[in-house]
Amino acid sequence: MKLRRKQAQATVDINSRLKDMEGLQNLKEAYNGNNSMGDPEEVQENILETSRAITVLQTMSALYEAEINTIVQNMGGTSL
């Protein structure tokens, strides 16, 4: 059950970061259209960091899923 909670939290975090990414991409587009609003390169750095965080979270979620599947298989197919 603990792994399922971790996986569920990872999914929530992934979705949150994906929304952040969308906002950052919109901000970068706005900055590209009007440089006086801000520096698009700064936003690009944030986009790269957010992308890295999403990748880490997706990897953790996949690891949790693999662990869950291994446990279920070893228990004879009983669901957690």
Secondary structure, 3 states (H helix, E strand, C coil): CHHHHHHHHHHHHHHHHHHHHHHHHHHHHHHHHCHHHCCHHHHHHHHHHHHHHHHHHHHHHHHHHHHHHHHHHHCCCCCC
